[in-house]
């Protein structure tokens, strides 16, 4: 990990808030630059950041200092993102980052929907950078910003059901019902899930994990299944359905930094989240969808697909393609790369590199 380029990008991006515009769109800059640097595109980061900064809003100011006695009262208060950033910055100065993460992961996990899962995704990218050796103050600052965003936008699922069935990730995703009226914002759609016939039973249908290693295996299978399914589901909501793959992948990358007793609860929560987004945004099963450009042949296919995403420039495309390339490297499933090519036809190019 080339810490110098990443550190400079983090420094520039940390002047801005985790959201922008009245619609509370998420600032994906820090997540995208982590991918660009890790994938060998450090030389292009400055130009990408130059273009991305134009859309961002300044980091909100502070309201009231958060401390260890009153933090619970500030959870989910979007006005306090500046306070949360100051709190986590201080926490990470006082204790090793793994200890801070181990303390706060179970506190924040029930609110995993924060920022439409971007809280956990941003934390996952920061942890991946830290585990790769980029452990300077800038990366610790990025972890502080990620945790702060998660805490300020803390939002729980309407209903969480623990896996207790016999289905693998593929079959469990296929079994999910769909909201008959897929309208409204995320919270509004997901708020209707508890009344959806078959919803609790199908979420519970995933095979449980008997031990931490099984939890990691189940989570890996979920990332693979959600990535490949984007090929046939993504056209229904190209941006929202990206997170069915990138959110569990963020959790997967964070597991090595967490106590093993947190692995199974993390699987249960992110599975329920993925299932909720599919039920709220995906088309009915079996509906055909157009495919994107052909997948390159040869031993460098994954690298060529990543390069295609970088040239496209959109932050969602870059992050999803990073996940898809990992799935392909792990499984050899070319449908993962096909999904990455497909997304470039669904989302408009931005900040071309």
N, C-alpha and C positions, 0 to 999 in steps of 0.2 A: 504494500500500500504506500503510495507516494504521498507522505504526510504533508509536505510543503504546499503542494497545489491544493490539497483538500483543506488544509488549515486556512489558507488564504480565502478559499471559497466560503468556508464556514464563517470566517470573520466578517466578510461582506454580507452574507445572508442573515447573520444574527442581529443586524440593525433593523430587521423587518419582522413583522408579526407572523404568526402561524397561519393566518387567514387574510384574505383580501376581498374587497368589494362588499357591498351590502348583502350579497348572497352567501357570505362566509365561505368562499371558495378556499381550498387548502393550498398553502404554500408548499409545493413539492420540491423546491429548489435543493434543500440539503439532501434529500433522498436521491434525487437524480444525479447530483454531482458525485455522491458516493459510488454510484454505479459507473459513471463515466471514468472515474479515476481507477476503480478496481478492474474495469474492463480494458484498460490501456489507452484511454482517450484523455489523459491529463492535459495534453496540449490544446484541447478544444474547450476546456472547462471555462476559461476566462470569457471567451466569446459567448458561450451559452449563458453564463451568469449575466453578462452585460444585457442580453436580450430579455432575460427573465425578470430582472429587477424592475423593469419598467412597469410591471403590473402590480407590484407589491405595495402594501401599506406599512407604515412605520410600526415598530413594536409598541403596543399599548403601554401607557404609563402605569405606575403602581397606584393602588387604592389604600390598602392596609397591609402591613407586614403579616405574613403567615408564620406561625411557629408550631412547635410539636404539640401544643395543647389544643389548638383550635383548627387544625388543618381540615378536619372532617366537615366543618361548616362551610369551607370554601370549595369543596368538590363540586364540579359541575357548574360553577359560576364563571361564565365566559368573560366577565368583566375583570376577573382576577388573574388573567394569564400573565401579566407583568409581575404580580405578587408571587405567583407560582414559579416563574422563572428565577426570581431572586432567591426564593426558598431552596429550590433544587441546586442552584449554583452554590449556595452556602453549604448544603448537605454534601455535595461532591468535593468541596474543599476540605471538609472535616473528616471524611471517611472514604475508604476504598470504594470505587464505583460498583464493584460486584456486591458489596454489602448494602449500598443504597438501593441497588436494583432488587436484591433479594427481599428487602424490607417493603418496597413499594409495589413490586409486581403483584402480589396477592391483593393488595389494597385497591389497585387500579383495574385488575383483571375483570371484575364484574361490570365495569364501565367501558368495556372494550369497543363499544360503538362510537366512542368519542371521535368527533370529526369524521364520521363515516369510516371508522377504523384507521384513520390516518395517524392517530396518536400512537397506537401500537406499531404501526408500520414505520413511523419516524424513529421510534425507539429501537426497533429491530435493525434499521440501517445504521444507527449510531453504534449499537452493540457489535454489529459485524465489523465496523471499522476499528473499534477498540480491540476486538479479538484478533484482528489482522495486524495489530501493532501500532496503529495510529492513536496512541494513548496520551497525546499532549493536551494542554489546556483547551485548545479549540474543539477537540473531539469530545472532551468531557463537557464543554459548554453545549455542544450539540445534544448530548444526552440530557442535559438539564432542560434545554428547550423542548425536546421531545416529551419528556416526562411532564413538563409544565402544560403543554398542549393537551396531553391525555387527561391530566387532572382537571384543567379548567373546562374541558368539554365532556367530562365524564358522563356517560350515558349507558344505562344498562339495557339488556334485552328484555322485551316484555315477558318472555318465558324461556327459561333454560332447562333443558332436559338432559340428563346424563346418558351417554351411550349405554345400552343394555341389551342390544340385539345380536344379530349374527351376520349383518351385511358388511361387505367391504365398502370403501369409499365410493367406488363406481356405482354399485347397486344402491347405496344409500342416497346418493345425489339423484339418481334416476327415480327413486321412489317418492321424492318430495312433491307435495301438492303445490299449486300455484294460486296466488290470489286471483280471483276472477276479475277484479277491477284493479289493474295496476296503475293507479294514479296517486298523485300527491308526493310529498317529500318523504325522506327515509323514515323519520319517526312516525309519520302518519301511516305509511304502508305497514311498517313492522308492528305498529300498535294493533292492527287488525288480525295479526297472525294467530293470537290465542283463540280466536273464534273460527279459524279455518279448519274444516273437518279433516281429521287425520294428521294434523300438524304435530301434536306431542308424540304420537305413536311413530311417525316416520323419523323424527329427529332422534328418538330413542333407539331406532333400528340399527344404528352404527355399532359395530363390535366394540366392546369396551377394551381397555388396556389393563392387563393383569400386573404390569410392572412398568417402570420408567422406559425401558428399551422398547417395549410394545407401544407405549405412548408415542415415542419418536417415530416408530415404524408407521403407526396409524396416521400420524401427522404428515409424514412424507408421502404416503399414499393419497391423502387428501389434496396436497399441493399438486400432485401429478394429475389426479382426476379433474380438479377444478381448472387447471391450465388447459388440458385437452378439450374440456367441455366448452371453453370459450369459443372454440371453432364453430360450434353450432348454436351457442346461446348469445354470444357477444353482440350480435346485431340488434338485439332487443334493447339494450342499454349499454353502449360500448364503454362508457367510463365506469359506471357503478359496478358492472360485472367483472371488471379487472380485479376488484378487491376480494372476490371469492378465491383468487389464487395468491395475490400478494399479501393479504393479511395472514393467512396460515403460514406462508413462507417466512414472514417476519418473525412469527412465533418460533418456527423451526430453527431459524438462525440464532434466536436468543436462548434456546434451551441449554447450550453448553455453558452459559454464564449463570444459570439458575440452579438452585438446589433441586435435586431429582424429585423430591416430593411435590414440586410444583408442576412437573411435566404433565401428569394426567389431568389435573384441573385445567391446565392451559389448553390441552387437546379438547376437552369437553366444551369449554367456552368458545374457542375459535371455530369449532365444528358447528355449534348452534348459530354462531354469527354468519358463517358461510351459508348454512342452510336457510337462514332468514333472508339473506340478500337474494339467493336463488329463487325462493318462493315469492319474493316481492317484485322481482324485476325480470326474471327469465321467461321466455315464451313457453307454451305448453310442450311437453316432451314429444319428440317425433316430427316437429315442424321443420322442414328443410331450410337451410340457410346457404347463401352464396359463399364460396370460398375465395380467399385472396390469391395473390400471386403465387406461382410455383415455388416450392422450397428448393434452394440450391442443392446440387449433388456434391459428393466428394467429402473428404475428411475434414474440411474446413467449413462445413455447412453452418454450424452454430455460430462461428465467428462472422460469417457473411451475413447471417440474419441479424446479429447484434449490430453490425456495421450499417445495415439497412435501417435499423431503428434509430441509431445515432444520427444518421443523415436526415431522417424524418424530423427529429428534434422534439417531438411532444413528450412531456414528462411521463404521462401514463404509458405511452408506447415504450419508452426507455425502461421503465421499471417492470412492466409486464414481460418484455422481451428478456430481461435479465433473469426473471423467474423461469420463463420457458426454456431458455438456454440451459439453465441448471437441470431442469427436468429431462431435457434431451440428453445431456451428458450422463445423467444418472441412469436413464432407462433405454436410450436409443430410439424412443418413440418419435417418429418424424411428425406426428400430428401436433406435438408441442411446438415445433418450429413452424408448422403450418398455421397454428393459432397466432403466433407472433407475426407472421406475414399478414394474416387476415386483419389484425388490429390496425395496421397501417392504412387500410382502405376504409376503416370505419371512423377514424379520428383525423381531423385536418392536420397537416404538417405545421410545425411551429418552430421558431428559432432554428432555421436550417444551419447545419454545420458542414 
